[in-house]
């Protein structure tokens, strides 16, 4: 699916070879995502060459993220539409260029395996911007872009950045006040990376909430053991891909086995809620603006479910 070049916006348009280099997705796959699945809509030049906007590139990165989590390509289109209807953090206009420059700086430091430079950039970012902007508009986009692609050295770069960010996010979580209400955060769909859980925990945390992030691979059936021992104020399950029918049954059983309130958060929390109708499992959303107030209300016992 393509659009005539007359309908293009004022965004800078990039040819396919540059998009392939930027995202790590080969041209054959890009054409398949366009023609077969209608996931991206590049414009065409008079000569028939494809040109991609910044929005196309963001869609490509979102597609890469969903496929890396195991979601079939046939189901991604509906999720992209949902993300457009309920946008999270928006980076546009005059704010876009500085954030892109920060991304490029982090990317360069990672490519050079320069831990000292990453440390400097990390400190500056959290000093200048809110944590949601740092994570969702700078650090995670670079991390996700490196997670895909087969170029020589790319895997090592991703591992280097992943290890650095996991250590820093864990440290920031540990700096939260110890007297806040304890909330357990676990992977609810089995597709989250440790860094994604740590970043989610950091976005949920504040002076009133102390987030304890459980390791990836935590069995849902054993969460009642942890809840009994830790006595959290709430249990939040981070859901990255839509839950299957058997997972809905397991969540209902989990809810019956714990005394604290249970909630879903993450990109697929809303689309997973249909199979949980009639339960008291709360849906928190997928960004800081929606998650934090609802989580605080859940802990207080005032959230309407």
Phi, psi and omega in degrees: 000119181231162177241149177295151186295339179297335183272003182292152178275185180279000180297155174293131181256135183246142176288165185301320183297323179288323178294319178298319178292321183290321186259340184084005179264127185285158184301325180299316179293320178300317179294323179294318179297329179281305189283312188278323187246348178064031185275335179228155185227074177293155174271163181244140171280172177302326180279001177091005180282143180275139175233137188245135178273173176298324178295320176301317181295320177296321176297318179300316179294323176295318178299316178300320180296313182295317180293327178294338179268004175094008181280132178299144183300330182293341183260357187282329182304315181296325180290322177296320177297319180296321178296324178291324181287331180232069186293147175267237180291129178252133177239109185210175175060220185291340182281342187293313186301312179300320181292322176296322178296322176295318176303313182297322179294318177296320179297316180297317179297322179291316179300328179271000183052044184260091182295324180295319179292320176300319179298317180296313180297318179302313180296318180294317182300313182287344175279324187271318189246158170297154185298326179297320179293316180300314185285307189278336184252348182232293191290310183293323175301321177293315179301317181290321181295324179284339182290342181248165179093153185243014181299147181300129179093344185295319180297319179294322177296317180297316179298321179297311180292320180300314180296318179298311184291322178300317180296319183287321179293321178297319179297318180294323177296321181289345179278353180293150179303134183284349182265005176286163178297132183279129176236126176273135178239124182227158176285118183267345184243352179079014183239001184276142168278157180302318181298320179298320177294317180297318178294320177299317178298321180294321179293330181278340188277148172202194183295336182261347185235127176250114185266124174256111182271122178274154184293153175296147183089003178297119179295131179299323184294339181262000179298327176302329178297315180292318181296323179294321182281319186271332182056059181287161175284338178196157175240121180247131177253123181273119187244115184261334178230153181304138182283146176275171185301319181294329179292325177299318179295320179294323179293321177297319178294321178299315181301322180289342185264359180235157180263346180270160175294148181242140181219156172250141174217160179120177186301327184253014181297313184295316182288345179269354187286337184300322181281001182245014180299138182093347177266171178258022176284125184275152175248118186266335183112196185226012177216164186302321184297326180266325185291311188301306181297325180288323178293318178299318178293323178298316180295323179286342183086019183248003182284129176276118184258000000 
